[in-house]
Amino acid sequence: MRFVIQVVSEGSVSIDGNTAGKIGRGYVVLIGIGKGDTTQTADKMIRKLMGLRIFPDENGKTNLSVNDVGGALLLISQFTLYADCRHGNRPGFTDAADPESAKSLYRYILDKCSETGISVAHGEFGADMKVSLVNEGPFTIILDSQDLA
């Protein structure tokens, strides 16, 4: 599983010209779900996401979590995080989870993040979405479940 986490002052996602989700300060998180990912993988990634201290404190040091700053999450499913560009010029996606499994895990992630009490907005699995954001810093973190203990 892969999360691309962007610290934002605002973010939104629209589908067919209609706003599907919108947040102020928080994280825009692009979520890639790979073959073999499970709810246990998702739980591990969510714990890391919620625990990250990447917002600046009063001294400008990255010491605060999204909860600490009263932030929100905008969660976007993005299978292209599993693009394999090693051969040729057209990416392959054989490492991405099948759509049914990925949709189920994406739904699980939405539910689990909502259970933390934080405000959660989201896109629509499989839709053609337009994502807008104002990245603060810019500050972007890539989490890969393969790299987490």
N, C-alpha and C positions, 0 to 999 in steps of 0.2 A: 504494500500500500504506500502511496506517495501523497504527501500534502505539500503544496506550495503555499506558504503563509505570507501574506503581505500586510504590514501594518498600515492602516489607512485612517484618514480623517473622515472619509466617506466612501461608500461603495454602493453600487446598484446593479441589478440584472433585469433586462427586459426580454420579453418573448413576444414576437409579432407586434412590436411597438408599445406593448403594455408592460408597466413595471411589475415584475413578479416579486422582487425583494429589494429592500433598501436598508442601509445602516448608516449611522454616523461613525464615530470613532470605534475602531476595533480591528478585526482581521477579515480580509477576504481570503478564503481558503479554497484553492483548487484541489480537488480530490480525485486521485487516480486509484482504481482498484484493480489489482493484479490477480492472476491465476493463483489459487491456493490461499488467498486472503480469507480470514474468518472473522467472526465476531470478537474473538480474542485479539486478533491483530488490530481490529478497530478500537477496542478498549485501550490497548497499549498506546495507540496513536492519539486518541482523545485525551488520555491522561497527560501525555507529553505536551499536546497543544494547549491544554488548559493551564498547565504548570509553567509554560515558558514565561520568562521574565524579560520581555523585550521592549517594554514601554519605559521611557525615561522617568526617573524620580525627580525630586526637587533640585537635585544636584546635576541632572543631566545624565546620570548613570542608568544603564538598562537594568532596572531592579524590580519593575512592576509587571504583573500579569494582566491579562485582559479583564479578569475579574476585579483586580485592584483599581483599575481606572474606570470601572463601570461601562466597559466596552461591550460590543456586540459581535456576532459572527455572521458573515455572509458565506454560505457553503455552496460550492459549484462543482457538480460532477464533471470530470474531464478525463476521459479515457486516453486522450492523446499524450498524457504524461507517461504512458507506456510505449511510446513510439520507439521503434528500433531503426536507427539510421545507419547501422554499421555497413550495410551492403546496398549499393546503388543510391539512387536519389529519391526513391519513393519509400517513405517509412512503412514498416510493417507493424502490426499491432497484435502479434500472436501471444505476447505476454500479458495482455489485458484480459481481465475476467470476462466471461461470457455475459451478455447483457442482462439476463435474468438474475444471475448471482450478483452482479455489480449493482443492479437496481435495489435488490434486497439489502445489501450491505450499506449502500448510500442512505436508504431509508433508516436503517439501524443507527447510522452515525448521526443523522438529523435528530432522531428521537433521543439518543443518549446525550447529545450536546444540549438539547432543550431541557433535559432533566437536571442539568447543572444549575438551572435558574437564570442563565444568561439569555439575552435576547438573541434568537436565531432567525435569520432570513435565508432564503435559498432559491436556487433556480429549479428547473424541471429536468429530470433525468432524460437524456436523449434529445432534448429540444435544441433548436438553433437559437442560441442565446447571445445577447449583446451585454458584455460586462464592462462597467465603467468604474473607475476608482481613482482616488487621489492617494498615492503611496507616500507615506511620511518617511522622510529620511533621504532616499528611499531605504526601506528596511524589508528585506525579503529573506525568508528561511525556507530551505527545502528539507523536509523530513521524509526519510525512507524507512519503512519498517524493518528492512534488512540491516539497517545500521543501529537500531535501538536494542538495548540489552533487555 
